Amino acid sequence: MSTLLAHGMGTDPVAPDWPPLTEAEVEAVVGPAHVLWRSPRPLSAAALVDRDGRRLFVKRHHSTVRTLEGLAEEHAFLRHLRERGAPVVEVLSAEARGEWVYEVHTAGTGTDLYRDALSWSPFVSARHARAAGAALAQLHLAAEGFDAPRRRPQPLVSSFTVFAAVDPEAALESYAAGRPPLAAALARRPWRQDLREVHLPFYERLLPYLGRLAPLWTHNDWHASNLLWDTASGEVSTVLDFGLSDRTTAVHDLATAIERNTVQWLDPARPVRFEDVDALLDGYTSVRPLTSAESAALPELLPLVHAEFALSEMGYFHGVTRSATNTALAYEYFVEHARWFAGEDGTCLLKRIRTATIN
């Protein structure tokens, strides 16, 4: 097997934190099979495999990242979505073997057009942005009625608790206390000062609408490479990777989609693809119109939507992979992405969304 490089925190490929899946361990999990492709994504090890002419997706986590109980939370959500007709993969099995936890899914239908793209890579066209927006709205309609509580504390989950609280500073302290590696990482940094200076001004504008946002289980990692595509129609044919899913709100998930796909964070100039912003919103609202509270909350939530995943990444890098460099980058992500929205380009994006979502 040739050396597999993984996506890192920047644009350059890096050595993976986790060893790639081998043919032998894949066969131990699914029986005689052949590995067709190994994913370069960094937070687990995954592969597309062929078993008797059927394509399966095998994913391996370290037990410090996912337990069977942790996987069961997102798998229950997937089953609900499938029962409601959403185009998501079927969970076939989950098992623990030593220090590893494996899950096996169907591969889904459609073409993986973005499978080698870095997160935060843009859509190839506004047409794809619109299709992705419509597919997200359809997923939210299918998610209704799934009333499981929030997921238990575990690394690499994108939640909405800190800035959904009456006192975000106390909420962040409580959030970190339940995640000791994160608490240790934050103890070395001026998080209270940064929270007050950078995040809380946005929170104050969000606060009037918080009580009118209905809770909903959501995907929380909506970017082009987590979607399979019908190349003939340009529509989304399968939604992948619910590893970050949790109980947030529909507008939180929509804000995540805008943040992930339309601001080119990996470009030092951080240009915004405004045509994709418009298309994504148009696609979404053509299927699920926003309530007045959601319309008002969307631009105020957008600068904060990345925050809890950034904190979760900090805990992961500090406590699991023990990378001081990546821990520092995750904290920079927590602060600087929010700070960007106070600058000229970020302010322009928020104004554009306010104009587009006026009800």
N, C-alpha and C positions, 0 to 999 in steps of 0.2 A: 504494500500500500504506500503510495507516495505521501509526502508530508502535506498535511492539510493545514492551511492557514485560516484564521477566523477573522471576522470583523472585530475591530477594536473600538475605542472611544473616539477615534478620529477617522481619517480617510485611508490610512495605511493598514494593510493586513498584518495580523499579529499571530504569534503562536497561541493555540487554544488553551484556555484554562483547564478544559476537560479533555481526556484522551478521546479520539474519534471512535465511533462504534466499529467493532471488528466483525468480520463474517461469523466468527465462532460464537460471539455473544448474541448476535442477531438470531442465529439458528437456535440457540438455547432458549430464546424467548418465543419465536414464531415457528420453529421447525425449519426444514430445509429451505433456504432462501438465498438470494443473491443481492448484494448491495448495488443499487444503481447510481446513487448520488448521496454524498454526505453534505449536510448543511454547514455553511460557514458561520452561522449565527453563534454568538459567543457564550450564552448563559447556560447552555446544556449541550448535549451531544445528540444529534438526530440524523436520520437517514431515510431515504426512500428505497424500499426493497421490493423485489419481485418474489412472490411465493406461488408457485404453480400457475403462473400467468396472471396473478392478481397483485396489484400494487398496494403496498401498505406503507404506513409511515410509523417508524419506530423512534421513540424519544427516550433518552436516558437522563435522569437527574441524580445529583448526589443527594443523599438522605438529609443533609443539612439544609437543602434548598426546598425539596418537596418530599413529603411523606405520602403514604397511600391515603391517609385521611385528608391531607391537603389537596391531592388530586381529585378525590371524590367530590369536593365542592364544585370544581369547575366542570367535572364530568356530569354531575347532576344538571347543571345549567345547559350543557350541550344536549342532553337527552330531552329537556324541556323544549329547547329550540327546534330540534328535529321533529318532535311530536306536533309542533305548531307549523311545520312545513318550511322552516328556515333552511337555507342551503349550507349546512355545516356538516363536518365529517362525523362518522359514527365511531364511538369509542368501542374497541373490541376487547381490550384487556388492560389490566394494570397489575403489576406484581413487584415485590421487593426481592432483591437478590444481594445478600451481603450489604455493602454500603450504598448500593445503587437501587433506584426505583425506576421501573420501565413502564411506559404506556405505549399502546399500539392502537392506531386509528386507521380507518380507511384513508386512501390518498386524496379523495375528493375528485370532482370532475372539473375539467377546464385546463387551461394552459398557465403555467407558473411564469408569467412574463417578467416578473421582477425578482426572481428567486435569488439572484446574485447582487441585488441592489442593497446599498446600505440603508439603514433606517434614516429617515429624514430626506431620502431621495425623493424628488418630485414625481408626479404623474407624467407620463409621456405626452399627455394631451389633456385639454380641458374636457374632452369627451369622457375620458377615464375618470376624471375628478367628479363629473356629474353622476356617472354610473355608480361610483363609490358612495357618493352622498345618498343616492336613492337606496342602495343596498343597506346602508347603515340605518336608514329610517325603517326599512322593512324588518331588519333585525330587532329594532326597538319595539315594534309592534308585536313581534313574536315573543319577545321577552316578557311582555306583560303577563301577570299572574304567577310569575316565579318569585315566591316570597321568602326564600331562604335568607337567613341573617347574613351579615357581613362575614367574610372569611376570617379565620383565625390568624393571628400574627405569624407571618412567614416571609422570607425574602422574596423580592421581585413580584410584588402585587401592587397594582395601582389603585389606590382607594381615595375616598373623599370624606375625611373626618376632620382634619385640622382646620380647613377653611370653611367647613360646614358648621363649626362650633361657634358659640357665643363669644368665647375667649380663645382665639387661635394660639396665643402663646402658651396658655395652660394646656390646651389640647395637644400641642406639639410636644410639650414636656411629658404628658401622659403617653402619647404615641411612642416616644423614644424609650420611656421606662419599660414598656412592654416588649422592647426589642433591644436587649443589652448591647449588642455590637454597635448599633446605631448610637445609643446613648454614649458609648465610649468614644466614638468618632466625633460626635458633636461637642463633647466636653473640651476638645482642643480648639474649638472654633467660635467666633463671635456670633453665634446664631441668633441670639436675642436681639442684638443690635441690628443685624441684617434683616431679621423679620420685621422689626419696627420701621426701619427706613425704606425697605424695598417692597415687602409684601403687603403690609397692613394698609397702605394707602389704596391699593387695589381692593383689598377685602372690604374696606369701609364703603366702597361703591357697590360691592356685591351684596352686602348685608341686607338691604331692604327687600331683596327678592328671595333670600334663602328659604324662608318658610313656605314659599309657594312652588318649590321644585319637588316634584314627586319622586320618591326613591325608585330606582330601577336597577336590576342587574345589567351590566354593560360589558362590552368587549375590552375597552381601555387600551388598545394598542392598534388602532385602526390606521394602518398605512398600506401602501400599495403592495408590498411584498407579503402581506398576510391575506392576500386575495388571489384566487384563481379566476381566469378570465375566459369568456367565450370570444374567441378571436373573430368570429363572423359578425356578431352583434355589437361587440365592444362592451358587453354587460358583465357584471360579476356573476360567476357561476358557483363558487364555493368560498366560504369564509373560513380562515384557518386561525389557529393559535389563540386559545383562550386562556393562556397561562397567567395573564395579568388581570383577568376579569374579576369583578367584585360588584358589590351593591353601591352604586353611586347615583347618578341621575342621567337622563337622556341628554341634557344640554352639556353635562360634563364630558360625555363621550363624543358629542359633536365638536366641542372645543378641542378635545384631544386630536380628533381627525384634522382639524384646521392647523393646529400647532405642529403635528407630525409631518404633514404633507405640503404645506404651502409656504412655510418659511424655510429657506435653504440654510439651515444652521451650520452645515459643514463648509459652506463658502464663507471666507472671512468677511465679505461684505454683507452677508445675510440678506440677500434680496428676497422680496416677497413676490410670489406668482399670483397677482391679483385676479387674473382670469380663472385660476383654479379655485380661489376663494369663492368667487361668484358662482362658478359651476357647481362646486360641492354643496353650497347652501341651496342653490336652485334645485339640485337633484334631491336633497333631503326634504325640503319643504314641499316638493311636488307629491311626496308620498305621505309625509307626516308634518303638517303645518305646526309651527311653534306656537305655544301659548304666549300670551302677552308677557307673563313673568319670564318665560324662557328666552323670549326675544330680548328683553331688557337685561337678563343675567348673562347672556352669552359673551358680549364683549368685556364684561367685568370679570368673568370667570377665566377667560382665555389666558391672562398673564399668570394665573395660579394653577392651571390644570396639570402642569408637569410636576408640581412640587412634591407630592407624596411618593411618586415613583422615584424621583431623584433621591429622596430620603431612604427609600427602600434599597436603591442601588448602593447608597453609602454603607448601609448595614451589611449588604452582601459583600462588597469589596473589602470592608474592614474586617468582618468576622468570618467570612468563608474563604475567599481567595487571598485575603491578607495582602492586598495591593495598596500600598500607601499612595501611589501615583493615581490609581483609578478612584480611590476614595476622595482624593482632592479634586479630581475632575468631576465627580458626582456632586460634590458640594458646590463647585463652580456652576454646574448645571442648575442646581437648586436656586442659586442667587442670581446668576447673570441672565438666565432666560427671562426671569421676571423683570430684571432691570432693563432689559432691551425694550420692553413694551412701554417704558417711560420715555424713550428716546423718540427721535423724529419718525423713523420708519415704523416702529411699533405703534406709536400714536396714530399714524396714518392708517395702519391696518385696523385698529380698533374703531376708528371713525368710519372706515369702509363697511365694517360689519354692523355698526349701529344704523347706518343708512340702509343697508340691505335688509335688515330684519325689523324695520318699523312696521308695527301692526296697525 
